[in-house]
Amino acid sequence: MRGHLGKVAVLLGGRSAERDVSLKSGGMVLAALRRAGVDAHPFDPRDRGLEELIREHFDRVFIALHGRYGEDGTMQGALELLGIPYTGSGVLASALAMDKWRTKLVWQAAGVPTPRYELLSAGTDFAAVVARLGLPIMVKPANEGSSIGMTKVKRADALDEAYALAANYDPLVIAEQFIDGVELTGGILGREALPLIRLETPRDFYDYEAKYIADDTRYILPCGLPEDKERAIRAAGLRAFDTLGCRGWGRIDLMLDRAGNPYFLEVNTSPGMTDHSLVPMAARHAGIPFEELCVRILEAATLMEGGRGVG
């Protein structure tokens, strides 16, 4: 048994567009923690008030929520006020990482390479955006995950439709330069950058279907890069993670252009933990089984300085 971890709430489900994925992630985390001897219990904040975390004397929280109201700093702020240690990044880093536009602003200021972009609105001159960014263009809601509301625009006359789709999910919409090359993702666990995974899909891009449903997505691990090149990219990914103030664990997504230059896309501070998920895959390759991964993430649960029960 792992009594030192106390009574643990696994937050899952929630109210975001990624609820279904979160239920799968949380269910797998819950089962793994229980197998590891942790006193873990499911807790869906869509259906239960957070005051029940205090009433039921939970000592720690494993956040398996994705998207809004779980990954964007709101839940982290509530847990800070309640004084309950939680997994992953704190309030500021979670909010920054959830917002792809402000992530880019911080990265640009710190010299972290990221694709060129423009903000879109209903009044945008879409033809001018195409002229500046070129085609294809990735259009995405700034504050959603799992590629929800995202489109790869190949024709100039399709940009307005892609904007309308993204705007259904968030009023802040980004048009991003498409980097033609290799798609990579890297997990972060503590201060360790896990092995990179190369992603290949016959679809237009690594979308929701490719992530969670399709069986023809290829996960190439080792990623095929020379060892020194991969080591350098993993170090750069950890720096990009640190630049946003992230902690505990997460995943960073990037593109490698044809010349081998990395361009960082975003940080996911509460990555998927399903059977299709990437951080567990990279951890296994690094010799860390799923149960151990869940326990290590939980053991690192903290509050910001000054809170009770800091892990």
TADATA-V954786 format. One record per residue. RES is the residue in three letters. PSI is psi as a letter, one per 30 degrees, with the letter a starting at -180 (* if undefined). OMEGA is omega in radians with two decimals (999 if undefined). Layout:
# TADATA-V954786
RES	PSI	OMEGA
RES	PSI	OMEGA
This chain:
# TADATA-V954786
MET	l	-3.14
ARG	i	-3.07
GLY	f	-3.10
HIS	f	3.12
LEU	f	3.08
GLY	a	3.12
LYS	k	-2.97
VAL	k	3.00
ALA	k	3.01
VAL	j	-3.14
LEU	k	-3.08
LEU	l	-3.13
GLY	c	3.14
GLY	a	-2.99
ARG	g	-3.06
SER	l	3.08
ALA	f	-3.14
GLU	g	-3.09
ARG	e	-3.07
ASP	e	3.11
VAL	e	3.13
SER	e	3.10
LEU	e	3.11
LYS	e	3.12
SER	e	-3.10
GLY	e	3.12
GLY	e	3.14
MET	e	3.08
VAL	e	-3.14
LEU	e	-3.13
ALA	e	-3.13
ALA	e	3.13
LEU	e	3.11
ARG	e	3.08
ARG	e	-3.13
ALA	g	3.09
GLY	g	3.12
VAL	k	3.09
ASP	i	-3.01
ALA	k	-3.07
HIS	k	3.08
PRO	k	3.13
PHE	j	-3.14
ASP	j	-3.08
PRO	f	3.01
ARG	e	-3.01
ASP	f	-3.06
ARG	k	3.08
GLY	k	-3.10
LEU	f	3.10
GLU	f	3.11
GLU	f	3.06
LEU	e	3.09
ILE	e	-3.09
ARG	e	-3.11
GLU	g	2.98
HIS	h	3.03
PHE	k	-3.11
ASP	f	-3.13
ARG	l	3.10
VAL	k	2.97
PHE	j	-3.12
ILE	j	3.05
ALA	g	3.07
LEU	k	3.09
HIS	k	3.06
GLY	a	-3.05
ARG	l	3.09
TYR	g	3.10
GLY	e	-3.08
GLU	f	-2.97
ASP	g	3.12
GLY	f	-3.10
THR	e	3.11
MET	e	3.13
GLN	e	3.10
GLY	e	3.12
ALA	e	-3.13
LEU	e	3.03
GLU	e	-3.13
LEU	e	3.12
LEU	f	3.13
GLY	h	-3.12
ILE	j	3.12
PRO	k	-3.07
TYR	l	-3.11
THR	l	3.00
GLY	a	-3.02
SER	l	3.14
GLY	a	-3.00
VAL	e	-3.05
LEU	e	-3.10
ALA	e	3.13
SER	e	3.14
ALA	e	3.13
LEU	e	-3.08
ALA	e	3.13
MET	f	-3.09
ASP	j	-3.03
LYS	e	3.12
TRP	e	-3.09
ARG	f	2.97
THR	e	-3.14
LYS	e	3.13
LEU	e	3.13
VAL	e	3.13
TRP	e	3.12
GLN	e	3.13
ALA	e	-3.09
ALA	f	3.12
GLY	g	3.07
VAL	k	-3.08
PRO	k	3.14
THR	k	-3.09
PRO	l	3.05
ARG	l	-3.05
TYR	l	2.97
GLU	k	3.02
LEU	k	3.13
LEU	k	3.00
SER	l	-3.14
ALA	f	-3.13
GLY	g	-3.10
THR	k	2.99
ASP	j	-3.03
PHE	e	3.12
ALA	e	3.12
ALA	e	3.09
VAL	e	3.11
VAL	e	-3.14
ALA	e	-3.10
ARG	e	-3.05
LEU	f	-3.05
GLY	l	3.09
LEU	k	-0.06
PRO	l	3.07
ILE	k	3.03
MET	k	3.11
VAL	k	-3.04
LYS	k	2.96
PRO	k	-3.08
ALA	f	-3.00
ASN	h	3.00
GLU	l	3.07
GLY	a	3.10
SER	g	3.14
SER	g	3.12
ILE	k	3.11
GLY	g	-3.03
MET	k	-3.12
THR	k	2.95
LYS	j	-3.06
VAL	k	-3.11
LYS	f	-3.13
ARG	k	-3.08
ALA	e	-3.08
ASP	f	3.11
ALA	f	-3.06
LEU	e	-3.12
ASP	e	3.10
GLU	e	3.11
ALA	e	3.08
TYR	e	-3.11
ALA	e	3.11
LEU	e	-3.12
ALA	e	-3.11
ALA	f	3.03
ASN	f	-3.06
TYR	f	-3.11
ASP	k	3.12
PRO	f	3.12
LEU	j	-3.05
VAL	k	-3.12
ILE	k	2.90
ALA	k	-3.00
GLU	k	3.04
GLN	k	3.09
PHE	k	3.09
ILE	j	-3.11
ASP	j	-3.12
GLY	b	-3.04
VAL	k	3.09
GLU	k	-3.10
LEU	l	3.01
THR	k	-3.10
GLY	k	3.07
GLY	l	3.06
ILE	k	3.09
LEU	j	-3.06
GLY	b	3.10
ARG	g	-3.08
GLU	k	2.99
ALA	j	-3.07
LEU	l	3.14
PRO	k	3.13
LEU	k	3.07
ILE	k	3.05
ARG	k	-3.08
LEU	k	3.08
GLU	k	3.13
THR	k	3.04
PRO	f	3.11
ARG	l	-3.11
ASP	e	3.11
PHE	l	-3.09
TYR	i	-3.03
ASP	a	-3.09
TYR	e	-3.14
GLU	e	-3.13
ALA	e	-3.08
LYS	e	-2.90
TYR	f	-3.00
ILE	e	-3.00
ALA	k	3.09
ASP	g	-3.09
ASP	g	3.02
THR	k	-3.13
ARG	k	3.09
TYR	j	-3.01
ILE	j	-3.04
LEU	j	0.07
PRO	l	-2.99
CYS	f	3.08
GLY	f	3.10
LEU	l	2.99
PRO	k	-3.02
GLU	e	-3.11
ASP	e	3.11
LYS	e	3.11
GLU	e	-3.14
ARG	e	-3.13
ALA	e	-3.14
ILE	e	3.10
ARG	e	3.11
ALA	e	3.11
ALA	e	3.10
GLY	e	3.10
LEU	e	3.09
ARG	e	3.11
ALA	e	3.09
PHE	e	-3.13
ASP	e	-3.10
THR	e	3.10
LEU	f	-3.13
GLY	g	-3.11
CYS	l	-3.11
ARG	l	2.99
GLY	d	3.13
TRP	l	3.13
GLY	a	3.12
ARG	k	3.13
ILE	k	-3.09
ASP	k	-3.08
LEU	l	3.01
MET	k	3.06
LEU	j	-3.10
ASP	l	-3.05
ARG	f	3.11
ALA	f	3.12
GLY	g	-3.14
ASN	k	3.13
PRO	k	3.03
TYR	j	-3.06
PHE	k	-3.04
LEU	e	-3.09
GLU	l	3.02
VAL	k	3.05
ASN	j	-3.06
THR	f	3.05
SER	i	-3.01
PRO	l	3.09
GLY	k	3.09
MET	h	3.11
THR	a	-3.14
ASP	f	3.06
HIS	g	-2.89
SER	l	-2.92
LEU	e	3.14
VAL	e	3.07
PRO	e	3.12
MET	e	3.12
ALA	e	3.13
ALA	e	3.10
ARG	e	3.14
HIS	e	3.12
ALA	g	3.10
GLY	g	-3.13
ILE	j	3.12
PRO	l	-3.05
PHE	e	3.14
GLU	e	3.14
GLU	e	3.10
LEU	e	-3.13
CYS	e	-3.13
VAL	e	-3.13
ARG	e	3.08
ILE	e	-3.11
LEU	e	-3.14
GLU	f	-3.13
ALA	g	-3.14
ALA	k	-3.08
THR	l	2.83
LEU	l	2.98
MET	l	-3.11
GLU	k	3.05
GLY	f	-3.13
GLY	l	3.11
ARG	l	3.01
GLY	h	3.13
VAL	k	-3.09
GLY	*	999
